[in-house]
Amino acid sequence: GLSGGARESRARKIGARPRSAAGGCGKHLALMSTHALPILEFVARNYKNFNSRSTRDALFAYWDHVRSGGRMYWAVAGAMSSAQLGITLAPAIRAGLVHGLSVTGANLEESLFRLVAHHSYKDFPEYRYFTKEHDTQILAQRMRRVTDTSIPEDEAFRAVEKFLVPMWIEATKNGERRFWHEYFYDLVKRLPKRLFEGDPNECWLLAAAEKNLPIVVPGHEDSTFGNIFASHVKTGECSASIVKSGIEYMAQLYDDYRVLSKGKGIGFFQIGGGIAGDFPICVVPSIKYDLQEPVKPWAYFCQISDSTTSYGSYSGATPNEKITWDKLTQDTPMFVVESDATIVVPLMLQALLEMQADPKGADAIVKASRALTKKSLAKAK
């Protein structure tokens, strides 16, 4: 049979006083549990080489940029909303650590699904051992599997449909035109709280809507609600024109970028690859070459991905390749972390939240870590 149902373990109390041990270990652990910057300290102490080093350096550079007044633009691909990235992304948005977003249509809607149908999700931690018959059973349960979790058809898709479709029909009657995300911003803010199953503090879509964060959703047609919208256009209930196009998204991004890049500039933090990243990063060369107007380059670049460079893969392309497209420059701080974003990104976000809460303490840790690292750096001849 299937291994269904979320497996939850009892979490240890954070900050609980540890038992004393020989050699002062108990005292050391007790001190760690009372520090205000435990994640940052952990990264600085342990992340020395390979992908962990890249993670540490990307984190420190992110902090340098926002600490000095710079902004950060996020590109989110993959199934990060289903993986509950909102637990750390929503607080980061509210804390002013994220200033603009490019997300897939799936990530946009799945943040809303987690909010209204969280209790109905089912997890399948043994998915690697499933057969086709197992997945057929999941289909019969009206669950749509996303790796080790699954979205409930009725509690998510059909529940949201009851609210969103009438909004489209009303817009058709009134001849209104809006961006794809504006319908979702409007909906998530007007939903009755009694319908929430997930924690609204962990819904990044709600956090972004409350701040009216600049956002683009390139290729939004490639999503569950993109398909649902297409069906209502086909039946004649809705006009396709009520949703502004991807070209109009880029035209809006021209204006957003000019505002966001003022002062210390704006960095680019990318999860995964594909259109969520490729679409917005092109705004810089497009302003320069197509509008023929002056524009600041991206002030920072970091990509978290497990893709590799092969067969013209954009997702796995090294940052240096972007220099040839005038998206980055040789002076742009660049980082690539070849790892699982569900592991790396929450860690970085939590560290950044700590750093923002105690900037002087954060600066001291970063300075000490860099001084220690400098001693082991090889000098290029």
C-alpha positions in Angstrom: 0.0 0.0 0.0 0.9 3.7 -0.1 2.8 5.4 2.6 0.3 8.3 3.0 -0.2 11.0 5.5 2.2 13.5 6.7 4.7 12.1 9.2 5.3 14.6 11.9 7.9 14.3 14.6 7.9 16.0 18.0 10.1 19.1 17.8 12.6 19.8 20.5 12.2 22.9 22.5 14.5 25.7 21.1 16.7 27.1 23.8 16.1 24.3 26.3 19.0 24.0 28.8 21.2 21.0 27.9 22.6 18.6 30.4 26.2 19.3 31.6 28.8 17.1 30.2 32.5 16.3 30.6 34.9 18.7 29.0 32.5 21.7 29.2 30.3 20.5 26.3 27.2 21.3 28.2 28.3 24.8 28.9 29.2 25.3 25.2 25.8 24.1 24.1 24.1 26.3 26.6 25.9 29.3 25.3 25.0 28.5 21.7 21.3 28.1 22.6 21.2 31.7 24.0 22.9 33.4 21.1 20.7 35.8 19.0 22.4 34.6 15.7 22.6 30.8 15.9 22.1 30.1 12.2 24.6 32.7 11.1 27.1 31.4 13.7 26.6 27.9 12.5 27.2 28.9 8.8 30.3 31.0 9.7 31.7 28.1 11.8 31.0 25.1 9.6 30.5 26.3 6.0 34.1 26.3 4.8 34.4 24.5 1.4 32.5 23.4 -1.7 28.8 24.3 -1.9 28.7 25.2 1.8 31.4 27.9 1.1 29.4 29.2 -1.8 26.3 29.4 0.4 28.2 31.3 3.1 29.8 33.7 0.7 26.4 34.3 -1.1 24.8 34.9 2.3 27.5 37.4 3.4 27.3 39.3 0.1 23.5 39.4 0.2 23.8 41.0 3.7 26.4 43.5 2.5 24.1 44.6 -0.3 20.9 45.0 1.7 22.8 46.4 4.7 24.1 49.2 2.6 20.7 50.1 1.3 20.5 47.8 -1.8 17.5 45.8 -2.9 17.1 42.2 -3.9 14.9 40.7 -6.7 13.9 37.0 -6.4 13.2 34.5 -9.2 11.5 31.4 -8.0 11.1 28.3 -10.1 10.5 24.7 -9.2 7.8 23.7 -6.7 9.0 25.9 -3.9 5.5 26.9 -2.7 4.5 23.3 -2.3 7.7 22.7 -0.5 6.6 25.4 2.0 9.3 28.0 1.3 6.8 30.5 2.6 7.8 29.6 6.2 10.9 31.7 5.8 10.1 33.7 2.6 7.0 35.4 4.0 8.8 36.8 7.0 11.7 37.9 4.8 9.2 39.8 2.5 7.6 41.4 5.5 11.0 42.3 6.9 12.0 44.1 3.7 14.7 41.6 2.6 12.9 40.9 -0.7 11.9 43.8 -3.0 10.6 42.2 -6.1 9.6 38.8 -7.5 9.4 36.7 -10.6 7.6 33.4 -10.0 6.1 30.7 -12.1 2.3 30.5 -12.3 2.5 27.2 -10.4 4.4 28.8 -7.5 1.9 31.7 -7.4 -1.1 29.5 -7.1 0.5 26.9 -4.9 1.2 29.5 -2.2 -2.5 30.1 -2.1 -3.3 26.4 -2.1 -1.1 25.9 1.0 -3.0 28.7 2.7 -6.5 27.3 2.1 -5.9 23.5 1.9 -2.8 22.8 4.1 -4.5 20.1 6.2 -5.6 18.2 3.2 -2.1 17.8 1.7 -0.7 14.3 1.9 3.0 13.4 2.1 4.7 10.4 0.5 8.2 10.1 1.9 8.7 6.7 0.2 7.9 8.0 -3.3 11.2 6.8 -4.7 10.0 3.2 -4.4 6.5 3.8 -6.0 5.3 1.8 -8.9 3.0 3.1 -11.6 0.2 1.3 -9.7 1.0 3.4 -6.6 0.7 6.6 -8.5 -2.5 5.4 -10.1 -3.9 4.9 -6.6 -2.9 8.5 -5.7 -4.8 9.7 -8.8 -7.9 7.8 -7.6 -7.6 9.7 -4.3 -7.8 13.0 -6.3 -4.3 14.0 -5.2 -1.8 15.5 -7.5 1.7 14.4 -6.4 4.6 16.8 -6.3 7.6 14.6 -5.5 7.0 13.7 -1.8 3.8 15.7 -1.2 0.6 16.1 -3.0 -2.0 18.8 -3.7 -5.7 18.0 -3.0 -7.8 18.5 -6.1 -11.0 19.4 -4.4 -9.8 21.3 -1.4 -7.2 23.3 -3.4 -8.0 23.7 -7.1 -11.8 23.5 -7.0 -12.1 25.5 -3.8 -10.1 28.4 -5.2 -11.9 28.1 -8.5 -15.2 29.1 -6.8 -13.6 32.5 -6.0 -11.4 33.2 -9.0 -13.7 32.3 -11.9 -16.4 34.8 -10.8 -13.6 37.5 -10.7 -12.7 36.7 -14.3 -16.3 36.7 -15.4 -16.9 40.1 -13.7 -13.7 41.5 -15.3 -15.0 40.3 -18.7 -18.4 42.0 -18.2 -16.6 45.3 -17.2 -13.9 45.1 -19.8 -11.2 45.2 -17.2 -7.6 44.1 -17.9 -5.2 43.1 -15.1 -1.9 41.3 -14.7 -2.2 37.6 -13.7 -0.9 38.2 -10.2 -3.3 41.0 -9.6 -6.2 38.6 -9.5 -4.3 36.5 -6.9 -3.3 39.5 -4.9 -6.9 40.7 -4.8 -8.2 37.2 -3.9 -5.7 36.3 -1.1 -6.5 39.7 0.6 -10.2 39.3 0.4 -10.5 35.6 1.4 -12.2 35.1 4.8 -9.8 34.1 7.5 -12.1 31.2 8.4 -11.0 29.5 5.2 -7.4 29.5 6.1 -5.9 26.1 7.0 -2.3 27.2 6.7 -0.6 29.8 8.8 -1.1 33.2 7.1 2.3 34.3 8.5 3.8 31.6 6.3 2.0 32.5 3.1 4.5 34.5 0.9 1.7 35.4 -1.6 -0.2 37.1 1.2 2.9 38.9 2.4 3.7 40.1 -1.1 0.1 41.2 -1.7 0.0 43.2 1.6 3.2 45.1 0.5 2.0 45.3 -3.1 5.5 43.9 -4.1 6.4 44.3 -7.7 6.1 40.9 -9.4 6.0 39.3 -12.8 4.6 35.8 -13.6 6.1 34.9 -16.9 4.5 32.0 -18.7 1.5 32.0 -16.3 -0.4 30.0 -18.9 1.6 27.0 -17.8 -0.2 26.4 -14.5 -3.3 24.8 -13.2 -5.3 28.0 -13.2 -3.8 29.0 -16.6 -5.5 25.8 -17.9 -8.7 26.6 -16.0 -8.7 30.1 -17.4 -8.2 28.8 -21.0 -11.2 26.5 -20.6 -13.4 29.4 -19.6 -12.1 31.4 -22.6 -12.9 28.5 -24.9 -16.5 28.3 -23.6 -16.9 32.1 -24.1 -17.5 32.8 -20.4 -14.3 34.9 -20.1 -12.3 37.0 -22.5 -8.6 36.2 -22.9 -8.0 40.0 -23.0 -8.8 40.4 -19.3 -5.3 39.1 -18.5 -2.4 41.3 -19.6 0.2 39.6 -21.7 3.8 38.6 -20.9 5.0 41.4 -23.2 3.1 43.9 -21.0 4.8 42.3 -18.0 8.2 43.1 -19.5 7.0 46.7 -20.2 6.0 47.0 -16.6 9.3 45.5 -15.5 11.2 48.3 -17.3 9.5 50.8 -15.0 9.9 48.6 -11.9 13.6 48.1 -12.5 14.3 51.8 -12.9 12.8 52.4 -9.4 14.3 49.3 -7.7 17.8 49.9 -9.1 18.1 53.4 -7.7 20.7 54.1 -5.1 22.8 51.0 -4.3 21.1 49.0 -7.0 19.3 45.7 -7.0 20.6 42.1 -6.9 19.2 39.0 -8.5 18.6 35.9 -6.3 17.5 32.9 -8.4 16.1 29.6 -7.3 16.2 27.0 -10.2 16.2 28.0 -13.8 13.8 28.4 -16.7 11.5 31.3 -17.5 11.2 32.5 -13.9 14.8 33.6 -14.0 15.5 34.1 -17.7 12.6 36.5 -18.2 13.4 39.2 -15.5 17.2 39.1 -15.8 16.8 40.2 -19.4 15.3 43.5 -18.4 18.8 45.0 -18.1 20.1 44.3 -21.7 16.6 45.1 -23.1 16.6 48.6 -21.5 20.2 49.1 -22.8 19.9 47.7 -26.3 16.2 47.8 -27.2 15.1 51.0 -25.4 18.6 52.4 -25.9 18.5 54.0 -22.5 21.1 54.0 -19.7 20.6 51.3 -17.0 22.4 50.0 -14.0 23.6 46.4 -14.2 22.3 43.8 -11.6 24.3 44.5 -8.4 24.6 40.9 -7.2 23.8 37.4 -8.6 23.2 34.1 -6.9 21.6 31.0 -8.3 20.6 27.9 -6.2 20.2 25.0 -8.6 21.2 21.4 -9.1 21.3 21.8 -12.9 24.7 21.5 -14.7 26.0 23.1 -17.9 25.3 20.8 -20.8 23.7 20.9 -24.3 23.0 24.6 -24.1 21.2 24.4 -20.8 20.3 27.9 -19.5 19.5 26.7 -16.1 23.0 25.2 -15.7 24.9 28.1 -17.3 27.6 29.6 -15.3 27.2 33.3 -14.3 30.2 34.3 -16.6 28.1 33.4 -19.6 25.6 36.2 -18.6 28.4 38.7 -19.0 28.4 38.1 -22.7 24.7 38.9 -22.8 25.3 42.1 -20.8 23.1 40.9 -17.9 26.0 40.9 -15.4 29.5 42.5 -15.4 32.9 41.2 -14.4 32.5 43.2 -11.2 29.2 41.7 -10.2 29.4 39.5 -7.0 28.4 36.1 -8.4 27.6 32.9 -6.7 26.3 29.5 -7.7 25.2 26.9 -5.1 24.7 23.5 -6.7 22.4 22.1 -4.1 18.8 21.5 -3.1 17.1 24.9 -2.7 14.7 23.5 -0.1 17.8 23.0 2.1 19.9 26.1 1.2 17.3 28.8 0.9 15.5 28.5 4.2 18.9 28.5 6.0 20.0 31.6 4.2 16.7 33.4 4.9 16.7 32.5 8.5 20.2 33.8 8.9 19.3 37.0 7.1 16.3 37.5 9.5 18.7 37.1 12.4 21.2 39.5 10.9 18.5 42.1 10.3 17.5 41.8 14.0 21.0 42.3 15.2 23.0 44.0 12.5 26.0 44.9 14.7 26.3 41.4 15.9 26.0 40.1 12.3 28.7 42.5 11.1 31.1 41.3 13.8 30.5 37.6 12.8 30.9 38.3 9.1 34.1 40.3 9.7 35.7 37.6 11.9 34.7 34.9 9.4 36.2 36.8 6.5 39.4 37.5 8.4 39.8 33.8 9.1 39.0 32.8 5.5 41.5 35.4 4.1 44.4 33.6 5.7 43.8 30.5 3.6 43.2 32.2 0.3 45.6 31.3 -2.5 47.1 34.2 -4.3 46.7 34.1 -8.1 50.0 34.8 -10.0 
